[in-house]
């Protein structure tokens, strides 16, 4: 088993881990969506970022995009928001881009004063991200909030 599997997925072990990873490539959208929800909840998502990115940009069903995005936003941390911004910056399908926008713009957690302040602080942090796509998307979102 590779390092990212053993290090990042402390809560996913053995057969459970194999099932989640197999779900990423399932022909059934609901299985892929469940895999996205589970992977979004691992403690160090940075180590599974490429798999989450693929699920956020699912070419077959925006339900996978939506479920994965909602789970990432539920983390309420910079890593989860970063994953969404990274995907939104490169989304080429209008449906996928619209779904990512909807999840980012309509998350109820950002609608309170405290949540809005948290979002702004996280976006400001991401304006200095190493990935230019993430930086650009964070700057765009901050400009829309002003």
C-alpha positions, -999 to +999 in steps of 0.1 A: +000+000+000+014+034-009+023+060+018-006+083+011-031+055+017-015+045+050-008+081+062-038+101+051-066+077+058-062+070+095-099+063+097-101+041+065-083+008+069-082-026+053-113-036+033-130-003+041-102+016+024-103-007-006-140-003-009-138+035-009-110+036-034-129+011-057-159+034-054-140+063-070-141+045-104-176+030-100-200+033-129-227+042-103-227+079-095-240+074-060-210+051-052-186+077-065-204+104-045-202+083-014-164+078-020-161+116-023-179+121+010-157+096+028-124+109+013-134+145+021-136+135+058-101+121+061-079+142+084-052+151+058-070+156+025-039+172+010-026+136+005-057+126-014-061+159-032-058+144-067-085+118-061-109+145-046-101+167-076-111+140-100-144+135-081-151+172-080-147+173-117-167+141-124-176+142-161-207+120-158-228+134-129-229+166-110-243+147-080-208+134-074-195+170-077-221+183-053-217+156-026-180+158-026-181+197-025-206+197+004-185+173+024-153+194+018-171+226+028-184+209+059-148+206+071-148+244+075-110+245+069-087+260+044-078+226+029-114+218+020-120+252+005-087+250-014-098+217-030-130+234-042-113+265-055-087+243-073-114+224-091-135+255-099-106+272-115-102+244-141-137+232-145-144+230-182-179+217-182-206+244-176-226+220-155-197+212-133-186+248-130-222+258-122-225+231-095-192+241-079-203+278-079-236+268-063-219+249-035-194+277-029-220+305-031-249+289-013-232+272+017-253+281+047-223+282+069-210+312+051-242+332+055-237+342+092-214+370+103-190+346+118-191+322+088-186+351+064-156+363+084-142+328+084-147+325+046-130+359+040-101+349+062-097+315+044-099+332+010-072+357+021-050+328+031-055+312-002-045+343-022-009+334-014-013+297-022+015+280-042-010+270-070-018+300-093-053+286-101-062+285-064-047+321-059-067+334-089-100+318-078-095+331-042-089+366-055-120+364-078-142+352-049-129+380-026-136+406-053-172+393-056-177+396-018-167+433-017 
